[in-house]
Amino acid sequence: MASRLANPLTIPAEDEFDLFDVMSALTDPVRRAIVVQLAEEPGRACSNTDYGVSKSALTRHWRILRESGLIRQEAQGNRHRNWLRREELDRRFPGLLALVLDESTHGSKSS
């Protein structure tokens, strides 16, 4: 029987990043919370926090972040570890990630 991780993860190359895919991925508050948490704790496993959504919804959020190019996932056994693709995003869209992180951490506190 094949492993559920037998298929390679879809991760776009830096030159394949699409601004609108990245921005679309960032419109969801759960995905923004994941991005903020990965900025603070690189290498975090998918299963460490539920973010108040079901496991299947959370899996979909991780997939959208990965397929947009925002994060890199690596399978380690039956877990995925995650990192922001900060350097690649900064080269492709200078200042975008910093703006998102700043707004997500400071903008929500002023509401």
N, C-alpha and C positions, 0 to 999 in steps of 0.2 A: 504494500500500500504506500502510495506517495505521501510525503509530508505535505501539510497544508502550506508550508513555506517553499515548496519545490519550485514554484514559478518565481522568476526574478522580479523584484520590486520595480515599478515604473517610476523612474526619477529622471526628469529632463536635464539635459546638459545646460550649462550656463547660457550658451548662445541660443537655446531654445526657450528661455524664459519669456513669457508673454505678460506684459504689464497688466492686462485686463484679467488674466487668470489669477495672478498674484493678488490684485485688488479684490477680486471676487471672493477669493479664499479668506481674505481679511475682513469681509463684511459681517461675518458671523461672530458674535461675542464669545462663544465657546472656543472657536479657533484662535481668536485674538488672545484669550486667556492662556491657551496652550503655548502660543508664540512667546508671550511674556514670561511664562514659567520656564520655557527652554532657554530664553536669554539669561535667566537667573541661574539655571541649573542644567548646563549642557550635558548630553548623554543620558537624559532621563528616560526611563522605560515608559511605555504606553500605559501600563496597568497601574501606575503609582497613584493616580487621582482619577475620580470618576466625573468631575466637573458638573455633576448634577444631571447627567443624561444617561440613557441606557448604554450597555456595552456595545450594541450594534450601531447606535448613533455615534458613539465615540470612535469606533473603528472607521466609520465613514469620514469623520472630521480629520483623523490622522491621514487617511488616504488622500483627501482633498489637499491638505497641506503639502503632502509629499509630491503629488502629481502636479501641483502648481509650481513647485521648485522651492518653496519656502523652507522645507526641512529635508534632511537626509536621514534615512532610516537604515539601520543595519540589523539583520537577524542574528541573534545570539541565542542558540538553542531554540526554545519556544517563545522567546521574548524579542521585542524590537526595542532598540535603543535609538534615541533621536537627538539630532543636533540642528540648530538653525544654520542655514547656509549663508551666514552673515557676510563673509568676504565676497562670495559670488554675487549676492544681491546688491551689495554696496558698489561693486564694479558695474553691474548692469543697470541699476536704478539708484544712483547716488543719493543718499539721504532718506530714502523711502522707509527703510526699516527703523532708522533712528526716530523718524517722525512718528511712526506707528507705535513704537515702544514708549516714547515720551507721552504721546496722547493717551495711550492705554493706561499708563501708570499714574500720570498726573491729571489728565483730563477727567477721569472718572471720579477723582477725589473732590473736584471743585463743583460737582453737580449737587 
